[in-house]
Amino acid sequence: MEYVDRVIESVTMTLDGGIYIRVTFRNCELFYAGGSMKIDDVHFENCTMKLIEGAESTHKLLTTLCRGGGLDAIPFYHGQ
């Protein structure tokens, strides 16, 4: 689904697979499982975000790397 120049309010939704450009999420419960999405100029107001499935593992890995100062030493490639 594609959202452009929108305010999305008081919904529960999964972000994976979406396109979000100049979007404001307000009072939403959001889920992210690690799937692809496009996000540009997005704002969150009073929202909760729950990382599920692969996203939770990715978050744990990146948090660990950041704490150890390891991110600067690791080249990251973004697949298409």
Secondary structure, DSSP 8 states (H G I E B T S, - for coil): -EEEEEEEES-EEE-TT-EEEEEEEES-EEEE-S---EEEEEEEES-EEEE-THHHHHHHHHHHHHHTT-GGGS------
